[in-house]
Amino acid sequence: MPLVVLAIGGATTYFLVMAQAVRNQELIERQFNAQVEQTVEDVRRRIIGYEFGLRGARGAITAVGLLIHQHN
């Protein structure tokens, strides 16, 4: 009888540990994916900021070029 109780307890513990391991892995994957999405969004925002900056610089250079051309 004690061996049966030990076997049932061991099997129950094993299955509970395995179930927790699966839940932990799913949590890790969800957190990783959320972090990747956040990083991608941050990079996208930075690129858009640089794009606007470059467009502004191009406009300023074009305006200066037009002023110089008109002045000559």
Backbone torsions as a table, in degrees:
resi	resn	phi	psi	omega
1	MET	NA	-45.1	179.7
2	PRO	-61.7	-32.5	178.4
3	LEU	-67.9	-35.0	177.8
4	VAL	-65.1	-45.3	179.1
5	VAL	-62.7	-43.3	178.3
6	LEU	-62.2	-42.9	179.8
7	ALA	-65.6	-43.8	179.2
8	ILE	-64.8	-43.1	178.9
9	GLY	-64.2	-41.3	178.8
10	GLY	-65.8	-42.3	179.6
11	ALA	-66.3	-41.6	178.8
12	THR	-63.0	-45.0	178.4
13	THR	-60.9	-43.9	179.6
14	TYR	-59.1	-48.8	-178.0
15	PHE	-67.0	-36.1	177.3
16	LEU	-67.4	-40.0	177.7
17	VAL	-64.2	-43.2	179.6
18	MET	-65.0	-40.4	178.5
19	ALA	-63.9	-40.9	178.4
20	GLN	-65.8	-38.1	177.9
21	ALA	-61.8	-40.8	177.9
22	VAL	-64.4	-44.2	178.9
23	ARG	-63.2	-40.8	178.3
24	ASN	-62.3	-42.9	179.8
25	GLN	-64.2	-40.7	177.8
26	GLU	-63.6	-40.4	178.2
27	LEU	-64.2	-43.7	178.2
28	ILE	-60.1	-43.6	-180.0
29	GLU	-65.1	-41.5	178.8
30	ARG	-64.4	-43.3	179.7
31	GLN	-66.1	-40.1	178.3
32	PHE	-62.6	-47.1	-179.6
33	ASN	-62.6	-38.9	177.9
34	ALA	-64.3	-40.6	179.2
35	GLN	-66.6	-40.2	178.0
36	VAL	-63.2	-44.8	179.2
37	GLU	-61.2	-40.7	179.5
38	GLN	-65.8	-41.4	179.5
39	THR	-65.0	-42.8	178.3
40	VAL	-61.2	-42.2	179.2
41	GLU	-65.1	-40.7	178.1
42	ASP	-62.7	-43.6	179.0
43	VAL	-64.1	-42.3	179.1
44	ARG	-59.3	-45.1	-179.9
45	ARG	-63.2	-40.1	179.0
46	ARG	-64.9	-42.1	180.0
47	ILE	-63.5	-42.2	177.9
48	ILE	-62.2	-40.8	177.6
49	GLY	-60.8	-44.4	177.6
50	TYR	-64.2	-38.5	-180.0
51	GLU	-61.0	-45.8	178.8
52	PHE	-63.7	-39.4	178.1
53	GLY	-62.5	-43.2	178.7
54	LEU	-66.5	-38.9	177.6
55	ARG	-64.1	-41.0	177.7
56	GLY	-63.3	-43.0	178.9
57	ALA	-63.7	-41.8	178.7
58	ARG	-61.5	-42.7	178.7
59	GLY	-63.0	-40.6	179.7
60	ALA	-66.4	-42.1	179.1
61	ILE	-65.0	-41.0	178.1
62	THR	-62.7	-43.4	-180.0
63	ALA	-64.0	-42.4	178.7
64	VAL	-64.7	-40.9	178.3
65	GLY	-62.2	-40.9	178.2
66	LEU	-65.7	-40.3	179.6
67	LEU	-64.5	-43.3	179.4
68	ILE	-63.8	-42.8	-179.2
69	HIS	-64.5	-40.5	-179.3
70	GLN	-71.4	-31.5	-176.7
71	HIS	-73.6	-27.9	-179.1
72	ASN	-82.7	NA	NA
